[in-house]
Amino acid sequence: MRTLAFDGRMGAAGDMLLGALLAAGADREALSPVEDALDIEYAVSTVDRSGIAATRVEVLLSDADDVDDSHDDAHGTHSHAHSHDHDEGHDHAGDDEYSHTHGDHDHTHAEGHGPSRTYAEVVELVGEMDLPATVRTDALAIFEILGEAEASVHGTDLDDTHFHEVGADDAIADIVGVCLLLDDLDIERVVTTPLATGGGTVEMSHGTYPVPTPAVVAVAERADWSLQGGPIDRELLTPTGAAILAHIADGTESLPPLDVDASGYGAGGWDLDSRPNVLRAMVGDGAGRLRRDEITVLETNVDDAPPEVLGDLQRSLPDVGARDVSIVPTTMKKSRPGHIVKVICRPEDAERVARRLAEATGTLGVRESGAGHRWVADREYETVFLSIDGEEFDVTVKVASDTDGAVFDVSAEYDDAAAVADTTGLPVREVMQRAEQLVRE
């Protein structure tokens, strides 16, 4: 499986992700749809970060004449969504002027520039770009993560979220650009080690806040990867970088087995003396894995449901979205025998499943435990034909495998095997073994 692994020990930002992907082999020309849609260009250069040659990507405005030069340098302050002013840890540090010259043309950093957009306006803009369908879907999902994080911090609805920083041209260029480069690399799986947040505090329009910032924490709540503080008192993980990785990357405590065939470093803006301010990316073939399935778990306790009602849950709940139903005997108050009904379903099906569960059992409450996901095998069904005493019988066999197709379980369907056993007089177990052996062969 084509795998991209990030080393998160110095955090991540949008520009670092762009640089790391380009350094790992992505084609610079893949970014052209963003440059065509926005009045920006990507300036790519090689810089030194504590002895490591890293790729630096700066998003520049193509026409500096229309820019309000009052925007502060990134070592000062600039606004996040809802004008959250703080020091953007990875961007433009060391630049003496925010507007500078590349070749014969004046260019201005796009940081925070461009129109201030609502979430709906960002969705419309991305929807109008000439992008592959999967790239557009990924980019919109990342903006939704950012919008929901800001909404949760401020206690507002997603549709009411007004982007400032993350709705500006440079943030759109970062997010859509990363999605385009991932598509160019043809990556099947992305992982990241724990992401360093940095430390200390940052100044925002509402006051002084500790690192990680509230938006980063809100994003991390829905991410698969973990956070770790340090290693320096700077902001190392930005909301944009966190949102991108929350959508694309699974978490891993250490780098997985990987036959590396390309690698690279994306540069942050600060040149830190003691540590290389870079995000490392490695690309190669990794081992197959189980598929991640987003779920939630519903539970209720019942002590007065007859066995027939409980048994019927196995039949009726899948009709409204249940993926799995378990019924566990338990002892309830006053030592009454009862049952715990556990139901796995997709988050979007939870309310419908809970209602059916309440209607079927009469329970007065259904709790949601909030499990985020489960790891499941890919499943295929094969039909095999058994020849027994001159007759042929078909049996369906379920084959479980990882994402690389490595088979680790073969199981004949019981109902098919039982029907063959009833007709032939063979034990069900023998019929199942014969069917499974045909698949293994």
C-alpha positions in Angstrom: 0.0 0.0 0.0 1.4 3.4 -1.0 1.9 5.1 2.3 2.9 8.7 3.3 4.3 9.0 6.9 4.8 12.4 8.6 7.2 12.9 11.5 5.2 15.3 13.7 7.9 16.1 16.3 8.0 19.8 15.2 4.3 20.2 14.6 2.8 21.2 11.2 1.4 24.1 9.3 0.0 24.4 5.9 3.1 25.7 4.2 5.2 23.0 5.8 2.8 20.3 4.5 3.1 21.8 1.0 6.9 21.9 1.2 7.2 18.3 2.5 5.0 16.9 -0.2 6.9 18.7 -3.0 10.2 17.6 -1.5 8.9 14.0 -1.4 8.2 14.1 -5.2 4.9 15.8 -5.9 4.8 17.8 -9.1 4.8 21.6 -8.7 2.5 21.9 -11.7 -0.2 20.1 -9.8 -0.8 23.4 -8.0 -1.8 25.3 -11.1 -5.6 25.0 -10.5 -5.3 27.1 -7.4 -3.1 29.7 -9.1 -5.6 29.9 -11.9 -8.5 30.5 -9.5 -6.9 32.9 -7.0 -4.6 35.9 -7.6 -1.7 34.1 -6.0 1.4 32.1 -6.8 3.4 29.5 -4.9 7.0 30.5 -4.5 9.1 27.4 -3.9 12.7 27.6 -2.7 15.3 25.5 -0.8 16.4 26.8 2.7 18.6 25.6 5.5 17.0 24.7 8.8 19.7 23.8 11.3 21.8 22.0 8.7 18.9 20.3 6.8 18.0 21.4 3.3 14.2 21.9 3.3 11.6 23.0 0.8 10.0 26.4 1.7 6.7 27.3 0.1 5.4 30.8 0.3 2.0 31.9 -1.0 2.4 35.2 -2.7 -0.1 37.7 -4.1 0.5 38.0 -7.9 -0.5 41.7 -7.9 0.8 43.7 -4.9 -0.7 47.0 -6.0 -4.1 46.1 -4.5 -2.8 45.0 -1.1 -3.4 46.8 2.2 0.2 47.0 3.5 -1.0 47.6 7.0 -1.0 43.8 7.6 1.5 42.9 10.3 4.6 40.8 9.8 4.1 37.2 10.9 6.4 37.8 13.8 3.9 40.3 15.0 0.2 39.5 15.0 -2.4 38.6 12.4 -5.9 37.2 12.7 -7.2 33.7 12.9 -10.8 33.0 12.3 -12.9 35.5 14.3 -9.8 37.8 14.5 -7.9 35.6 16.8 -4.6 37.4 16.8 -1.5 35.4 17.5 2.0 34.7 16.4 1.8 32.1 13.5 4.6 29.8 14.6 5.8 28.5 11.2 5.3 31.4 8.9 7.6 34.1 7.5 9.8 34.4 10.6 12.9 36.4 9.8 11.4 38.4 6.9 12.2 42.1 7.5 9.4 43.2 5.2 6.1 41.6 4.5 6.2 42.8 0.9 9.3 41.9 -1.0 10.7 41.2 -4.5 11.1 38.0 -6.4 12.9 38.6 -9.7 11.6 41.6 -11.5 8.2 41.6 -9.9 6.9 42.8 -6.6 5.1 40.2 -4.6 3.3 40.4 -1.3 2.8 37.5 1.1 -0.8 36.4 0.9 -0.9 35.7 4.7 -4.2 37.0 5.9 -4.9 39.0 2.7 -7.8 38.6 0.3 -11.4 38.9 1.1 -12.8 37.8 4.5 -15.2 35.0 3.7 -17.9 33.1 5.4 -17.8 29.3 5.5 -20.5 29.2 2.7 -18.4 31.5 0.5 -15.3 29.3 1.0 -17.4 26.3 0.0 -18.7 28.1 -3.1 -15.2 29.2 -4.1 -13.7 25.7 -3.8 -16.6 24.3 -5.6 -15.9 26.5 -8.6 -12.3 25.5 -8.9 -11.2 23.1 -11.6 -10.3 20.2 -9.3 -10.6 16.5 -9.5 -13.7 15.3 -7.6 -11.7 13.6 -4.8 -9.6 16.7 -4.3 -12.6 18.9 -4.0 -14.3 16.5 -1.5 -11.2 16.4 0.6 -10.7 20.2 0.6 -14.3 20.8 1.6 -14.1 18.3 4.4 -11.0 20.1 5.8 -12.8 23.4 5.7 -15.7 21.8 7.5 -13.4 20.6 10.2 -12.0 24.1 10.6 -15.4 25.7 10.6 -16.8 23.2 13.2 -13.8 23.8 15.4 -14.3 27.6 15.4 -18.0 27.2 15.9 -17.5 25.0 18.9 -15.0 27.4 20.4 -17.3 30.4 20.0 -20.6 28.6 20.7 -22.0 29.3 17.2 -23.4 27.3 14.3 -21.2 26.2 11.4 -23.2 28.4 8.9 -22.7 31.4 11.2 -18.9 31.0 11.2 -17.1 33.8 9.5 -13.6 33.0 8.4 -10.9 35.7 8.5 -7.5 34.1 8.5 -8.6 30.6 7.4 -10.9 32.1 4.7 -8.1 34.2 3.2 -6.4 33.3 0.0 -3.3 31.8 1.6 -5.2 29.3 3.8 -7.3 28.3 0.8 -4.1 27.9 -1.2 -2.6 25.7 1.6 -5.6 23.4 2.0 -6.4 22.9 -1.6 -2.8 22.7 -2.5 -2.1 19.9 -0.1 -5.0 18.0 -1.5 -3.8 18.4 -5.0 -0.2 17.2 -4.1 -1.6 14.2 -2.3 -3.6 13.3 -5.4 -0.5 13.7 -7.5 1.5 11.3 -5.3 -1.3 8.8 -5.6 -1.2 8.1 -1.8 -3.4 5.4 -0.4 -2.7 5.9 3.3 -1.4 8.8 5.4 -0.1 8.4 9.0 1.5 10.8 11.4 3.4 10.4 14.7 2.2 12.5 17.6 2.1 16.1 16.7 4.1 18.6 18.8 2.1 21.7 19.7 4.9 23.7 21.1 4.3 25.6 24.4 4.0 29.0 26.0 1.2 31.4 25.2 -0.1 33.4 22.3 -1.9 36.7 22.1 -5.4 36.7 20.6 -8.0 39.4 20.3 -9.8 37.9 23.3 -6.7 37.7 25.5 -3.7 35.5 26.2 -4.1 31.8 25.6 -1.9 28.8 26.2 -0.5 26.7 23.4 -2.2 24.7 21.9 -4.8 27.2 20.9 -8.5 26.5 21.4 -9.1 25.9 17.7 -6.2 23.3 17.5 -7.6 21.5 20.6 -11.1 21.4 19.0 -9.7 19.9 15.9 -7.7 17.4 17.8 -10.8 16.1 19.6 -12.0 14.6 16.3 -8.6 13.5 15.0 -7.1 10.0 15.1 -3.6 11.2 16.0 -2.4 12.5 19.4 -0.9 15.7 20.7 2.3 16.2 22.7 3.6 19.4 24.2 6.9 21.1 23.5 9.7 20.8 22.6 10.0 24.6 22.6 7.8 27.5 23.8 6.5 28.5 20.4 3.3 27.7 18.6 4.2 24.7 16.3 0.9 23.3 15.3 -1.5 25.7 13.5 -5.2 25.2 13.1 -4.8 24.8 9.3 -2.1 22.2 9.7 -4.1 20.4 12.3 -7.3 20.4 10.2 -5.6 19.0 7.2 -4.0 16.2 9.2 -7.2 15.5 11.0 -8.9 14.7 7.7 -6.1 12.8 5.9 -4.0 11.1 8.5 -4.3 8.2 10.9 -2.3 8.4 14.1 0.6 6.1 15.0 2.9 6.2 18.0 6.0 5.4 15.9 6.7 5.1 12.2 5.2 2.0 10.7 7.1 -0.5 8.6 7.8 1.2 5.4 9.9 0.5 2.3 10.9 4.1 1.7 11.5 5.3 -1.8 11.1 9.0 -1.4 11.4 11.5 1.4 11.7 15.3 2.0 11.5 18.1 4.4 9.0 21.0 4.5 10.4 24.2 6.1 8.7 26.3 8.7 9.4 30.0 8.8 11.5 30.2 11.9 15.1 29.2 11.8 15.6 27.7 15.2 19.2 27.3 16.4 18.7 24.2 18.5 16.2 22.2 16.4 15.5 21.9 12.7 12.1 23.6 12.1 10.9 21.1 9.5 8.2 18.5 8.8 9.6 15.3 7.4 7.6 13.2 4.9 8.4 9.7 3.8 6.7 7.8 1.0 6.9 4.1 0.3 5.1 0.8 0.3 3.7 -0.2 3.7 2.0 -3.3 5.0 -1.8 -3.7 4.5 -4.1 -2.7 7.2 -7.7 -3.0 8.4 -10.1 -0.4 7.1 -11.2 2.3 9.5 -15.0 2.5 9.9 -16.6 5.6 11.6 -19.1 4.4 14.2 -20.9 5.2 17.4 -22.2 2.8 20.1 -25.7 3.0 21.6 -26.6 1.2 24.8 -29.6 0.7 27.0 -30.5 -1.5 30.0 -33.8 -3.4 30.1 -35.2 -5.6 32.8 -38.7 -6.3 31.5 -38.3 -7.2 27.9 -39.3 -10.8 27.0 -36.9 -13.1 25.1 -39.0 -12.8 21.9 -38.6 -9.0 21.9 -34.9 -9.2 22.5 -34.4 -11.8 19.8 -36.3 -9.6 17.3 -33.9 -6.8 17.8 -31.3 -8.8 15.8 -33.8 -8.7 12.9 -35.3 -5.2 13.1 -32.5 -2.9 14.1 -30.3 -3.6 11.0 -33.3 -2.3 9.0 -32.7 1.2 10.4 -28.9 1.2 10.2 -27.5 -1.0 13.0 -24.3 -2.6 12.0 -24.1 -5.1 14.9 -26.4 -5.9 17.8 -25.2 -7.6 21.1 -27.4 -8.5 24.1 -25.5 -9.2 27.3 -27.2 -10.6 30.5 -26.6 -8.5 33.6 -27.9 -7.9 37.1 -29.8 -4.7 37.7 -31.0 -2.9 40.8 -32.7 -5.0 43.5 -30.9 -8.0 41.9 -33.3 -8.2 39.0 -32.1 -10.0 36.0 -31.8 -7.8 32.9 -30.0 -7.2 29.7 -27.6 -4.6 28.2 -28.4 -4.0 24.5 -25.4 -2.7 22.6 -25.8 -1.5 19.1 -23.0 -0.4 16.7 -24.1 2.0 13.9 -22.9 4.9 11.8 -23.1 8.3 13.6 -25.6 9.6 11.0 -27.9 6.6 11.8 -27.7 6.9 15.6 -31.0 8.9 16.2 -33.0 6.6 14.0 -31.6 3.4 15.6 -32.1 4.9 19.1 -35.8 5.6 18.3 -36.4 2.0 17.0 -34.6 0.6 20.1 -36.9 2.6 22.4 -40.0 1.7 20.5 -39.1 -2.0 20.5 -38.1 -2.4 24.1 -40.0 0.4 25.9 -36.7 1.7 27.4 -36.9 5.2 28.8 -33.4 6.2 27.7 -30.6 5.2 25.2 -27.1 6.4 25.8 -24.4 7.0 23.3 -20.9 5.9 24.3 -19.1 7.9 21.6 -16.7 5.4 20.2 -15.1 7.1 17.2 -14.3 4.2 14.9 -13.6 0.6 14.6 -11.1 -1.3 12.5 -12.7 -3.8 10.1 -11.6 -6.2 7.5 -12.5 -5.9 3.9 -15.1 -8.6 3.1 -15.9 -10.4 -0.1 -18.3 -13.3 -0.7 -17.5 -16.2 -2.9 -19.8 -19.0 -4.0 -18.3 -22.4 -4.2 -19.8 -25.7 -5.5 -19.6 -28.9 -3.4 -19.9 -32.2 -5.2 -21.6 -34.7 -2.8 -22.8 -38.1 -4.0 -23.0 -36.9 -7.6 -25.0 -33.7 -6.7 -23.7 -30.2 -6.6 -24.5 -27.7 -3.9 -23.6 -24.0 -3.7 -22.3 -22.5 -0.5 -21.4 -18.8 0.1 -18.1 -18.2 1.8 -17.1 -14.9 3.4 -13.4 -13.9 2.9 -11.8 -11.4 5.2 -8.7 -9.5 4.1 -6.6 -6.4 4.8 -6.4 -3.5 2.3 -3.6 -5.2 0.5 -5.7 -8.3 -0.1 -3.9 -10.5 2.4 -6.5 -13.1 3.5 -6.7 -13.9 7.2 -10.1 -15.5 7.7 -12.4 -17.7 5.6 -15.8 -18.5 6.9 -18.7 -20.4 5.2 -22.2 -19.0 5.7 -24.0 -21.2 8.3 -27.4 -21.1 6.7 -26.1 -22.4 3.3 -24.0 -25.1 5.0 -27.0 -26.1 7.2 -29.2 -26.5 4.1 -26.6 -28.8 2.5 -26.3 -30.8 5.7 -30.0 -31.3 5.9 -30.1 -32.7 2.4 -27.0 -34.8 2.5 -26.9 -36.0 6.1 -23.4 -34.7 6.5 -22.5 -32.7 9.7 -22.7 -28.9 9.3 -19.1 -28.6 10.4 -17.9 -30.9 7.6 -19.8 -29.0 5.0 -18.4 -25.7 6.2 -14.8 -27.1 6.2 -15.2 -28.4 2.7 -16.5 -25.1 1.4 -13.7 -23.1 3.2 -11.0 -25.4 1.8 -12.1 -24.8 -1.8 -11.7 -21.0 -1.2 -8.2 -21.5 0.4 -7.1 -23.6 -2.5 
